[in-house]
Amino acid sequence: MQTDPNPKTTLIIQNSDSINYQSQKISQDLIAGSIAGFTNAFCGHPLDTIKVRMQVLNARFWSCCKNMVKQEGLTSLYKGVKSPLMSAPLVTALSFGSYEVSKKFLGVTKGQKITFGKGLLAGGWAGFLYAGISTPIELIKCRLQMEGAGQIQKSSSPMKMALNTLKHEGLFGLYKGYWITCLRDIPGGAVQFGAYELYKNLFSEDSSSSSFFAGGLAKLTTWFFCYPQDLIKTQLQCKNDSQSVRGCVREIWSKYGSAGFWRGSLPSIMRTVVSGAITFTVYEEVKKMLSGF
């Protein structure tokens, strides 16, 4: 007669299998997020560069495009691209990874549809972590995008720009605009992931097309909540003075009125919808591919 296995041994084996599964799942989330981040950074950078120029220079969309290409060459649309290409895989991976971990803490199991409320909470936490990592990266990117505006010149490397910022502004200079970035990314992460889950639940099937449309709509929804914060952040980071968030808001309001907080919104909308659709679709499809191994 065969005896039952030791309950303690069985429990240890089950816990070990669970830990291995969770580690594998987190690894898949990180890999999928990094690939999605790289794809998004490459495809959306030209529109992001135009958006930054419009935010800082108060230029119109078509005149900004024409002047950049005419005065600086076609490659000017990819100014500062090295910074996001190097950082986006890591940053996006951590953003999606922290979101997935937060979902588990909220009791969302594999295959279970997450509610809008839990999506907001998990997304807000992911946005908080994202802000701490993205602030210096975006500062370097924005300054590289504004470098040599109106003339053809060799662009600095991200490392050179970072060292120059450290030399003249210190370590805190790299985190200039941190608080306004938090005010952008915490509600932005909450709305983005919450809206994504909401829109995706409206579709009858879990497919690449549902991820594509849900991702684009989620990013567009986020844009309405977070664009003014993004503009203020860009203004602060591209200036060498010690202007505060309040001072920056007053300056924009006095010069341009309420419309000043929406400069560069056209390329931002275009980039937002495209990047959201691409990012979430690539992320979901890579996750499915990795889960099959």
C-alpha positions in Angstrom: 0.0 0.0 0.0 1.4 3.4 -1.1 1.5 6.0 1.6 0.6 9.6 1.1 3.5 12.0 0.6 4.7 14.1 3.5 2.3 17.2 3.6 5.3 19.5 4.5 7.2 18.3 1.5 4.2 18.8 -0.8 3.7 22.3 0.5 7.4 23.2 -0.1 7.2 21.9 -3.6 4.0 23.8 -4.3 5.5 27.0 -2.9 8.6 26.5 -4.9 6.6 26.0 -8.1 4.5 29.1 -7.3 7.7 31.2 -6.8 9.2 29.9 -10.0 6.0 30.7 -11.9 5.8 34.3 -10.4 9.4 34.9 -11.3 8.8 33.7 -14.9 5.7 35.8 -15.2 7.5 39.0 -14.0 10.4 38.3 -16.4 7.9 38.0 -19.2 6.3 41.3 -18.2 9.7 43.1 -18.1 10.8 41.7 -21.5 7.4 42.6 -23.1 7.5 46.0 -21.6 11.1 46.7 -22.8 10.3 45.7 -26.4 7.2 47.8 -26.4 9.1 50.8 -25.0 11.8 50.5 -27.7 9.3 50.3 -30.5 7.3 53.3 -29.1 10.4 55.4 -28.6 11.6 54.9 -32.2 8.2 55.4 -33.9 7.0 58.3 -31.9 10.1 60.4 -31.5 9.7 62.8 -34.4 6.3 63.9 -33.2 7.7 64.2 -29.7 10.5 66.5 -30.9 8.0 68.7 -32.8 5.8 68.8 -29.6 8.7 69.9 -27.4 9.7 72.6 -29.9 6.2 73.9 -30.1 5.9 73.9 -26.3 9.1 75.9 -25.8 9.1 78.2 -28.9 5.4 78.8 -29.1 5.5 77.7 -32.8 2.8 76.4 -35.0 2.8 72.8 -36.2 3.5 73.1 -39.9 5.8 76.0 -39.6 7.8 74.2 -36.9 8.1 71.1 -39.1 9.1 73.1 -42.2 11.7 75.2 -40.3 13.3 72.2 -38.6 13.7 70.3 -41.9 14.8 73.4 -43.8 17.2 74.9 -41.2 18.5 71.8 -39.4 17.8 68.9 -41.9 15.5 66.0 -41.8 17.5 64.2 -39.1 16.6 67.0 -36.7 13.3 65.2 -36.1 15.3 62.5 -34.4 17.4 64.9 -32.2 17.8 63.4 -28.7 16.5 60.0 -29.8 19.5 58.1 -28.2 18.3 59.0 -24.7 14.8 57.4 -25.1 16.1 54.5 -27.2 18.6 53.6 -24.4 16.2 54.3 -21.5 12.7 53.5 -22.9 13.1 49.7 -22.7 14.1 49.8 -19.1 11.6 52.5 -18.1 8.6 51.0 -19.9 9.5 47.5 -18.6 9.5 48.8 -15.0 6.2 50.7 -15.6 4.4 47.6 -17.0 6.1 45.3 -14.5 5.2 47.4 -11.5 1.6 47.6 -12.8 1.4 43.8 -13.1 2.8 43.3 -9.6 0.3 45.9 -8.2 -2.5 44.0 -9.9 -1.4 40.8 -8.0 -1.3 42.7 -4.7 -4.9 43.9 -5.4 -5.9 40.2 -5.8 -6.2 40.1 -9.5 -5.4 36.5 -10.7 -4.3 35.3 -14.1 -7.0 35.5 -16.7 -9.3 37.6 -14.5 -10.6 40.9 -15.8 -9.4 43.8 -13.7 -12.0 46.4 -12.7 -11.6 50.1 -13.6 -11.0 51.0 -9.9 -8.2 48.5 -9.4 -6.7 49.6 -12.7 -6.6 53.1 -11.4 -4.9 52.1 -8.2 -2.3 49.9 -9.9 -1.7 52.4 -12.6 -1.2 55.3 -10.1 1.5 53.3 -8.3 3.2 52.5 -11.7 3.1 56.2 -12.5 4.7 57.1 -9.2 7.6 54.8 -9.9 7.8 56.0 -13.5 8.2 59.6 -12.4 11.3 58.9 -10.3 13.0 57.3 -13.2 11.8 59.3 -16.1 12.5 62.8 -14.8 16.3 62.9 -15.5 15.8 60.9 -18.7 13.2 63.4 -20.1 15.2 66.4 -19.0 18.2 65.2 -21.0 15.9 64.3 -24.0 14.2 67.7 -24.0 17.4 69.6 -23.8 18.9 67.6 -26.7 15.7 68.2 -28.7 16.1 72.0 -28.2 19.8 72.0 -28.8 20.9 74.1 -31.8 17.3 75.1 -32.7 17.4 76.9 -36.1 20.8 75.8 -37.2 22.6 72.7 -38.3 25.1 71.5 -35.7 26.3 68.2 -34.3 24.2 67.1 -31.4 25.6 66.3 -28.0 25.4 62.8 -26.7 23.1 62.0 -23.8 26.1 61.4 -21.6 27.7 64.8 -22.4 24.4 66.5 -21.8 24.0 64.7 -18.4 27.6 65.6 -17.4 27.1 69.2 -18.4 23.9 69.4 -16.3 25.7 67.9 -13.3 28.6 70.3 -13.7 26.5 73.5 -13.8 23.4 72.5 -11.8 24.4 69.7 -9.6 22.6 66.4 -9.0 19.3 68.1 -8.3 19.6 69.7 -11.7 18.9 66.3 -13.3 15.7 66.2 -11.2 14.4 69.6 -12.2 10.7 69.4 -12.8 10.3 66.3 -10.6 7.2 67.4 -8.7 5.3 68.5 -11.9 6.3 65.1 -13.4 4.7 63.4 -10.5 1.6 65.5 -11.0 1.6 64.3 -14.6 2.6 60.6 -14.2 0.6 59.5 -11.1 -2.8 60.6 -12.4 -1.5 59.8 -15.9 -0.6 56.2 -14.9 -3.9 55.7 -13.1 -6.0 57.0 -16.0 -3.9 55.2 -18.7 -4.0 51.7 -17.2 -7.5 52.1 -15.7 -8.9 53.4 -19.1 -7.1 50.6 -21.0 -8.7 47.9 -18.8 -12.0 49.6 -19.1 -11.9 50.0 -22.9 -10.5 46.5 -23.4 -13.3 45.0 -21.3 -15.8 46.6 -23.8 -14.5 44.4 -26.6 -15.9 40.9 -26.9 -12.6 39.1 -27.5 -9.0 39.4 -26.3 -7.2 40.1 -29.5 -4.4 42.3 -31.0 -7.1 44.6 -32.5 -8.7 45.1 -29.1 -5.3 45.9 -27.5 -4.6 48.3 -30.4 -7.8 50.3 -30.1 -8.0 50.2 -26.3 -4.3 51.3 -26.0 -4.9 54.3 -28.4 -8.1 55.4 -26.7 -6.5 55.0 -23.2 -3.6 57.2 -24.2 -5.9 59.8 -25.7 -8.0 59.8 -22.5 -4.8 60.3 -20.5 -3.7 63.2 -22.7 -6.7 65.3 -21.6 -5.8 64.9 -17.9 -2.0 65.4 -18.2 -1.0 67.6 -21.1 -0.8 70.9 -19.3 1.5 69.3 -16.7 3.7 68.0 -19.5 4.0 71.4 -21.0 5.0 73.0 -17.7 7.6 70.2 -17.1 9.1 70.8 -20.5 9.3 74.6 -19.9 11.0 74.1 -16.6 13.5 71.5 -17.8 14.6 73.4 -20.9 15.4 76.6 -18.9 18.7 77.1 -17.0 17.1 79.3 -14.3 15.6 78.3 -11.0 12.0 79.1 -11.8 9.4 77.4 -9.7 6.3 75.5 -11.0 4.1 78.4 -9.8 6.3 80.9 -11.5 6.2 79.0 -14.7 2.4 78.7 -14.6 2.1 82.5 -14.0 4.5 83.3 -16.9 2.6 81.1 -19.3 -0.8 82.5 -18.2 0.4 86.1 -18.5 1.9 85.6 -22.0 -0.6 83.3 -23.7 -3.6 82.8 -21.4 -5.3 79.5 -20.9 -4.5 78.4 -24.5 -0.8 78.6 -23.6 -1.1 75.4 -21.6 -2.1 73.5 -24.8 0.7 74.5 -27.1 2.0 71.5 -29.1 -1.2 69.6 -28.6 -1.7 68.6 -32.3 1.5 66.5 -32.6 1.0 65.3 -29.1 -2.5 63.9 -29.9 -1.1 62.3 -33.0 1.8 60.7 -31.1 -0.3 59.8 -28.1 -2.8 57.7 -30.1 -0.2 56.0 -32.2 2.2 55.3 -29.3 -0.6 54.0 -27.1 -1.9 51.7 -29.8 1.7 50.4 -30.6 2.9 50.1 -27.0 -0.1 48.1 -25.6 -0.4 45.9 -28.7 3.3 45.0 -28.8 3.3 44.4 -25.0 0.3 42.1 -25.1 1.5 40.2 -28.2 5.0 39.7 -26.8 3.6 38.5 -23.5 1.4 35.9 -25.4 4.4 34.8 -27.4 6.6 34.4 -24.3 3.9 32.5 -22.4 4.0 29.9 -25.2 7.6 28.9 -24.5 
